[in-house]
Each structure stands twice: as structure tokens, then as C-alpha cells.
């Protein structure tokens, strides 16, 4: 029987897996809710890691180094019992919920021009600062998860998400059109930055089995900007980063929420090896994607999370079987997962049931 690491490696590299893989991402507050529904905890009362409890095949073991120009900065601007506003090391003030998951609200940004970028932030990104990256933690996590036979990966956001949390949506979208030279310079600096720190991580902490790049290019109604703008200003740097990882023989998964179908040709051309999560409510369809790009990509996700939220066992079984059998019929390399992270609207028992159905149908 193939280990998790062997299964995912074969799925990422072109076939030969005995079964489909499985992974998912419950929110922290979802797991906290599930502990009241029977989810197991450790002796100290903390929940068992979902990777261990559910038997997922993939596990993140590092990355996530500090990418802010001013390292380690998190200035508390305002606070209530429910939320807190922090200003990060790129000068952006973001509002975070304290007691539930969710994306932060954009409040205020200081990086509003190329001149400010060049004066206050750019210089801090040019030289290696080893305090930004946790070599020891990544090495220990990699060794532990590899001992378990899991497919390990490093991960991070990249230039798109980094721009959003640095200059804000309004300034970013205006600059994509009005100051593309600034966008190119920003992306050039950060692409070199990411390659530098990933090189240190890979060569000193150890080489994982793959990489995840997290860039939400879309929303419910489609892409945030045109494919032409993405092709001109964003994807050249994606291609460069993917080529960098491929030079270490590392497959790369691209995570992009929202309606990203128009960007699929660019994603394939950039050389990504896997795609996640294929959000159904934003118009994505894993079966259609598999028909179009099954020879180019492995697919991770695509099960409408609202099906799990429904609590309807007959519907859960029907939809899970249809997705799994449909991917097999198309010869797709597939890892079973929801099309979004698992919210508090999903019952613990219903998610367990979906996994039982997956295991009944997971064999190729």
C-alpha cells in the first residue's frame, strides 16, 4: 500500500496513485465548536491536530516567514472586546476579529505611492535578514511529518496578496492601471525576496515534497482584474517563482479562491502543478476543469462546502460520490477536499460522514 507521501507525489507528478488523496482545512473556531460535538482533545484540553485526527495526506511544515518591510511590527491602533486594529510593517492598518475567523477589514494604508514605497519600505527588503525565517521550526516539523509518511509542503502568500495587505485594494487597482512601473518594481523586489528566503528554508531546514502558493485572484463574480492585466503584470513573476521551485524538483500547488476560470490558461502556462480550491459558488467546476486541463494539473478541492453545511446525509453521499466518480471517469489526478475551508456551519459528524463516503470510493 502506498503511503500518503507516495500517493500525493504520484498525483502531483502525473499518475500511478492507488487512490485519490484527501485533505481539508477547518477553521480554528470550527474545531473549537467540534470539540463540543465529540472531536478529540489532548490531555491539556487542546484539540488534536486535524491532520492527525482525520488522516489527511498533506501537511504544511513551514514557510510563512515575515514579509513585511519593517519586520516584527504590529502596532495596536484600536481595540474592543470583539476586534482589534493593528498596523503592520508595511504601514497598513487592518481590523481583525478576536473570537472568530475571517479576513481582516481594510482601515488605512500609508504605502500609497511609488515614492513612499521607495523611501520607507523598499530598502528593508533587499538584504537577507535571517530573523525573518524559522529554520529550526521548519526542520523539526518536516522531520516529524515525514516520519509519519505524509506529503509535506512549505507555503506562503505571494505578490498579489502581499500588495493587498501593503497598499490596499484601491491603491493597488489604481496603480495596476496608472503606475504599472511601480507594480513591476514591487513585484521584482518581492520575487527576489521570496526566492532568497525559500532558498534558505529549503537548503537549511530541508526540502519538503512540494510548495503551496496562496493568491486569491477572484471573488464571487470572477477575477479582480482582467486576464490581460494579470498576464502583463502578475504572471511573469508567478512563472519565475514556479521555475525556481521546479529547479529543486518541487511541484507547486496554486491556491486561488473565487471565480478564477478565466485565469486557468495563465495558471497552466505558468507551470503550476496543482490547483485548489475550485470554489463552486464562484462558478468553478472541478469536473469541467478536469476535462479541460486534466493532463496539466492535479486538482485539490471542488466539493461545495454548502453541501456539508446542509447536514443532509443523502445529499452529502450523492454529491461526494458524483464528484469522486466524475474525476475518476475523466482520468483526473484528484485530492478530495471542500471548495473552501470548513466553517462553523458544518457539523463534526457530517464531515466524518463525508470522509467515510470518500474512503468507500477513493480507489482508482
C-alpha positions in Angstrom: 0.0 0.0 0.0 1.3 3.4 -0.9 2.0 5.9 1.8 0.3 9.4 1.8 3.6 10.8 0.6 3.7 8.4 -2.3 0.1 8.9 -3.2 0.3 12.7 -3.4 3.7 12.6 -5.1 2.3 10.4 -7.9 -0.8 12.6 -8.2 1.3 15.7 -8.5 3.7 14.2 -11.0 1.5 12.5 -13.4 -0.3 9.4 -12.2 0.2 5.9 -10.8 -1.5 6.6 -7.5 -3.5 3.7 -6.0 -6.2 6.1 -4.7 -7.3 9.7 -4.5 -5.8 11.8 -1.8 -7.6 13.7 1.0 -7.1 17.0 2.8 -9.1 19.9 4.2 -8.9 23.0 6.3 -11.3 23.5 9.2 -11.2 26.9 10.8 -9.8 27.1 14.3 -13.2 28.1 15.6 -14.8 25.2 13.7 -12.5 22.8 15.5 -13.3 24.5 18.8 -17.0 24.0 18.1 -16.4 20.4 17.1 -14.8 19.7 20.5 -18.3 20.1 21.9 -19.6 17.5 19.4 -17.1 14.8 20.2 -13.9 15.9 18.4 -11.0 14.5 20.5 -8.6 16.6 22.6 -5.2 16.1 24.2 -4.6 15.9 27.9 -4.2 19.7 28.1 -7.6 20.1 26.6 -6.3 21.4 23.2 -7.8 19.8 20.1 -5.8 17.1 18.3 -4.4 18.4 15.0 -6.9 17.8 12.2 -4.1 16.3 10.0 -3.7 13.6 12.6 -7.3 13.1 13.6 -8.7 12.9 10.1 -5.8 11.1 8.4 -5.1 13.8 5.8 -2.4 13.1 3.3 -0.9 16.6 3.0 0.6 18.8 5.8 2.2 22.2 5.9 5.5 22.3 7.7 7.0 25.7 7.2 7.3 28.9 5.2 5.2 31.9 6.4 8.3 34.0 7.1 7.8 37.7 7.9 7.4 39.5 4.6 6.7 43.0 6.0 9.3 45.6 5.1 9.5 46.5 8.8 10.0 43.1 10.4 8.0 42.2 13.5 5.9 45.4 13.6 2.3 45.1 14.8 1.2 48.4 16.3 -2.1 48.2 18.2 -4.2 51.2 16.9 -7.6 50.5 18.4 -9.2 47.6 20.3 -12.6 46.5 21.7 -13.8 43.2 23.2 -14.7 41.9 19.7 -11.9 43.2 17.4 -8.5 44.9 17.3 -6.9 47.2 14.6 -3.2 46.5 14.1 -0.8 48.4 11.8 1.6 46.1 10.1 5.2 46.6 8.9 4.0 47.9 5.6 2.1 50.7 7.2 -1.3 49.1 6.7 -4.0 49.2 9.5 -6.2 46.1 9.4 -9.1 45.2 11.6 -9.2 41.6 12.9 -12.0 39.7 14.8 -10.7 38.4 18.1 -13.0 35.4 18.6 -13.9 34.2 15.1 -12.2 33.5 11.8 -12.4 35.9 8.9 -10.5 38.1 6.6 -9.4 41.5 8.1 -11.2 44.7 7.2 -9.0 47.3 5.5 -8.9 50.5 7.5 -5.9 52.7 6.4 -2.8 52.5 4.3 0.4 54.5 4.2 2.1 52.9 1.2 0.1 55.0 -1.3 2.7 56.0 -3.9 5.9 54.7 -5.5 7.9 57.5 -3.8 6.7 56.3 -0.3 7.5 52.7 -1.3 11.0 53.6 -2.4 11.7 55.8 0.6 10.2 54.0 3.5 9.8 50.3 2.7 11.8 49.0 -0.3 15.2 49.4 1.3 14.3 47.0 4.1 13.6 44.1 1.7 16.9 44.0 -0.2 19.2 42.2 2.2 18.9 38.8 3.9 17.6 39.0 7.4 17.7 35.6 9.0 15.4 36.6 11.8 12.5 36.5 9.3 12.5 32.8 8.9 12.2 29.9 11.4 14.7 27.4 10.2 14.7 25.3 13.3 10.9 25.0 13.5 10.5 24.1 9.8 13.3 21.4 10.1 11.6 19.8 13.1 8.1 19.9 11.6 9.4 18.5 8.3 11.2 15.6 10.1 8.2 14.8 12.2 5.7 14.7 9.4 8.0 12.9 7.1 8.4 10.2 9.8 4.6 9.8 9.6 4.8 9.3 5.8 2.9 12.5 4.9 3.4 14.7 1.9 4.9 17.8 3.3 4.9 21.4 1.9 6.1 24.9 2.6 3.7 27.6 1.8 3.2 31.4 1.7 1.2 34.2 0.1 2.9 35.9 -2.8 2.9 39.2 -4.6 -0.9 39.6 -5.1 -1.9 39.1 -1.5 1.1 40.9 -0.3 0.2 44.0 -2.4 -3.3 43.9 -0.9 -2.1 43.9 2.7 0.5 46.6 2.0 -1.0 49.2 -0.2 -4.7 48.3 0.0 -7.2 47.4 -2.8 -7.9 50.9 -4.0 -4.3 52.0 -4.4 -3.3 48.6 -5.9 -6.0 48.6 -8.5 -5.4 52.2 -9.5 -1.7 51.5 -9.7 -2.2 48.5 -11.9 -3.6 50.9 -14.5 -1.9 54.2 -13.7 1.6 53.2 -12.5 2.5 49.8 -13.8 6.2 50.5 -13.4 5.7 50.7 -9.7 3.8 47.3 -9.8 6.7 45.8 -11.7 9.3 47.2 -9.3 7.3 46.0 -6.3 6.9 42.5 -7.8 10.6 42.4 -8.8 11.7 43.2 -5.3 9.4 40.7 -3.7 10.0 37.9 -6.2 13.7 38.2 -5.4 12.8 38.4 -1.7 10.7 35.2 -1.8 13.3 33.3 -3.7 16.0 34.3 -1.2 14.1 33.1 1.8 12.7 30.0 0.3 16.3 29.1 -0.8 17.4 29.5 2.8 14.5 27.4 4.0 14.9 24.6 1.5 18.7 24.4 1.8 18.9 24.7 5.6 15.7 23.4 7.0 15.3 20.6 4.4 13.5 20.1 1.1 9.8 19.3 1.5 7.7 17.4 -1.0 6.1 20.4 -2.5 5.0 24.0 -2.2 1.7 25.8 -1.9 1.3 29.4 -3.1 -1.8 31.2 -1.8 -3.1 34.0 -4.0 -6.9 34.8 -4.1 -7.2 36.3 -7.6 -11.0 36.2 -7.7 -14.3 36.8 -5.9 -17.8 35.5 -6.3 -18.3 37.1 -9.8 -14.9 36.5 -11.3 -11.4 37.8 -11.4 -10.5 41.0 -9.5 -8.9 42.3 -12.7 -8.7 41.3 -16.3 -6.6 38.3 -17.5 -4.7 40.8 -19.7 -3.6 42.8 -16.7 -2.7 39.6 -14.8 -0.7 38.3 -17.8 1.3 41.5 -18.1 1.9 42.5 -14.5 1.5 39.4 -12.3 2.0 36.1 -14.0 5.6 36.7 -15.2 6.6 36.6 -11.6 4.5 33.5 -10.9 6.3 31.8 -13.8 9.6 32.8 -12.3 8.7 31.5 -8.8 7.4 28.2 -10.2 10.6 27.8 -12.2 12.6 28.4 -9.1 10.8 25.7 -7.2 11.0 23.3 -10.1 14.7 23.8 -10.1 14.6 22.0 -6.7 12.2 19.3 -8.2 9.3 20.6 -6.1 5.7 20.5 -7.5 3.7 23.7 -6.8 0.1 24.0 -5.9 -1.7 27.2 -6.7 -4.5 28.2 -4.2 -6.8 30.9 -5.6 -10.3 31.4 -4.1 -13.1 33.0 -6.2 -14.1 32.8 -9.8 -10.7 32.1 -11.4 -11.7 30.2 -14.5 -10.6 33.0 -16.9 -7.1 32.7 -15.4 -6.8 29.0 -15.9 -4.8 29.3 -19.1 -2.3 31.6 -17.4 -2.1 29.2 -14.4 -1.3 26.3 -16.6 1.2 28.3 -18.7 3.0 29.5 -15.5 3.7 25.8 -14.8 1.7 25.2 -11.7 1.3 21.5 -10.9 -1.9 21.6 -8.8 -5.0 23.8 -8.3 -7.0 24.5 -5.2 -9.8 25.0 -4.1 -12.2 25.5 -7.2 -14.9 27.4 -5.4 -18.3 26.3 -6.7 -20.4 29.3 -5.6 -18.0 31.4 -7.7 -18.6 29.5 -10.8 -15.8 26.9 -10.7 -16.5 23.3 -11.6 -13.8 20.7 -10.8 -15.2 18.2 -13.4 -15.2 20.8 -16.2 -11.7 21.9 -15.2 -10.6 18.2 -15.3 -11.9 17.8 -18.8 -10.0 20.9 -20.0 -6.8 20.6 -18.0 -6.6 17.1 -16.6 -3.3 16.5 -18.5 -1.7 19.6 -16.9 -2.9 19.8 -13.3 -3.8 17.8 -10.2 -6.9 19.1 -8.6 -7.5 19.6 -4.9 -11.0 20.6 -3.6 -14.1 21.3 -5.6 -16.7 19.9 -3.2 -19.2 22.7 -2.5 -18.9 23.3 1.2 -22.6 24.2 1.4 -23.3 20.5 0.8 -21.5 19.7 4.1 -23.3 22.7 5.8 -26.7 21.3 4.7 -26.4 18.3 7.1 -28.4 16.3 4.5 -26.7 12.9 4.5 -28.3 11.7 1.3 -27.2 14.8 -0.5 -23.7 14.6 1.0 -23.4 11.0 -0.2 -24.8 11.8 -3.6 -22.6 14.8 -4.3 -19.4 13.2 -2.9 -19.8 10.1 -5.0 -20.7 12.1 -8.1 -17.5 14.2 -7.7 -15.2 11.3 -7.0 -16.6 9.1 -9.7 -16.7 12.0 -12.1 -13.0 12.8 -11.5 -12.1 9.1 -12.0 -14.1 8.9 -15.2 -12.1 11.8 -16.5 -8.8 10.3 -15.5 -8.1 13.2 -13.2 -5.4 13.3 -10.5 -7.5 14.3 -7.6 -7.3 15.1 -3.9 -10.7 15.2 -2.1 -11.4 18.4 -0.3 -14.0 21.1 0.0 -14.1 24.1 -2.2 -13.4 26.4 0.8 -12.2 26.0 4.3 -14.6 24.3 6.7 -16.8 26.8 8.5 -18.7 26.5 11.8 -21.8 25.8 9.9 -20.6 22.2 9.3 -21.3 19.6 12.0 -18.5 17.3 13.1 -20.5 14.2 12.4 -21.4 15.3 8.9 -17.8 15.9 8.0 -16.8 12.5 9.3 -19.6 11.0 7.2 -18.3 12.7 4.1 -14.9 11.2 4.8 -16.4 7.8 5.2 -18.0 8.2 1.7 -14.7 9.3 0.3 -12.9 6.2 1.6 -15.6 3.9 0.1 -14.8 5.4 -3.3 -11.2 6.6 -3.1 -9.6 3.8 -5.1 -8.6 4.3 -8.7 
